[in-house]
């Protein structure tokens, strides 16, 4: 994907808007123009750990772009692909090393290591796939539903 956009033209791209929105403490910017976040306090849902340096976090696509491409997004317009890629409902801030370990896999091949978030992650994944009309195979659907039962409670 190309660089993050700045849809509202306030000098903060999608990544920095997310850093501001999800920080549990007031953010500190790199410069006085308040365009780029340096520090804050974020909870990584995949590990359950806290981070204070913005540079330690990646923007994570809950439904990965390649997974979406392979499940129906290949035929989308460039505009719809951009909307999907920058949809805040599909984005989390996570430990950059953990994000890279997930790659383009879906929940049937990768789940967050932090147990308490697994069911929420799976439900969110399924809701985003449904929102965008992405098609899961019959076996993927069966696995996802079985996983919901497994991770319930």
Secondary structure, 3 states (H helix, E strand, C coil): CCCCCCCCCCCCCHHHHHHHHHCCCCCEECCCCCCCEEEEEEECCCCCCEEEEHHHEEEEECCCHHHHHHCCHHHCCHHHHHHHHCCHHHEEEEEHHHHHHHCCCCCCCCCCCCHHHHHHHHHHHHHHHHHCCCCCCHHHHHHHHHHHHHHCC
